Amino acid sequence: MNIKLNYYDLETLHVSIANDYAAVSILIFDKKEIVYIKRSNEMPTHKGQIAFPGGKREEEDIDIVSTAVRESTEELLLSESTIKPFGYLNSIDTVEYKFDVYPIVCQLLEKPKNFNVSEVQEIFFVEIKKLSNPNNWSYRGTYPDDWIFMIGKEILWGATAKITRRLLNLDLRQTI
C-alpha cells in the first residue's frame, strides 16, 4: 500500500503567528508509524486524552515550528536533533479553547525511550497503514465530523482525529 501524505512543505522554519496559538508535532517514525501520547490526568486541559505532542506558545518560541518541537522534546524527553520538521497542515481551531492549533509534520529519527510523566501517561506508535484504512474508523455522531479510531482501549477523537484524517487525506463523510 503506497500512502501519500497530505501536507504543505515547510519553505521556512519561521512561520510567525501574532495571536496565542498551540502547535503540535505529527511525529512520523520510519515512514510507517505516527506517535500519539495519552495526556496526563494532571494537565490543565484535555486530561487523559489521546493527542499529538504539543502545546501552547511560550514567550521564547519564535514560530509555530519551535513551539511544536519544544513541546515534543519536553513531553517525550527527546533531543531536538531527533525531530526533523518538513511540513505543516492548515491550522484547526479547538471548539473548547478558541485558538488555533498548528500541526507540524516531522520525521522522528529515534523512538522515545521515556516520557515526562507529569505531562504524559503513555506513548502509542500507530501504523500509518492502519490509520489510512477507512474501515478502521467509526462515526460516533456526537457532532458533525465525529470520527473515532481505537488505539487499543483508547479513543482517538476530536481535533487529533481530524488532523490525522487531514494528513492521510481521508474524507470519511462519504462512508456514512
Protein Blocks (a to p, Z undefined) as FASTA:
>chain_A
ZZdddddddfbfcdcdfbdcdddddddehhlaccdddddfkbmbhghiacdedddddfkl
gbfklmmmmmmmmmnopafklpccfbdcdddddfklopacdddddddfbdcfbdcfklbg
bdcdddfklmmmmklpccehlaghiacddehjaccehjllmmmmmmnopafklmZZ
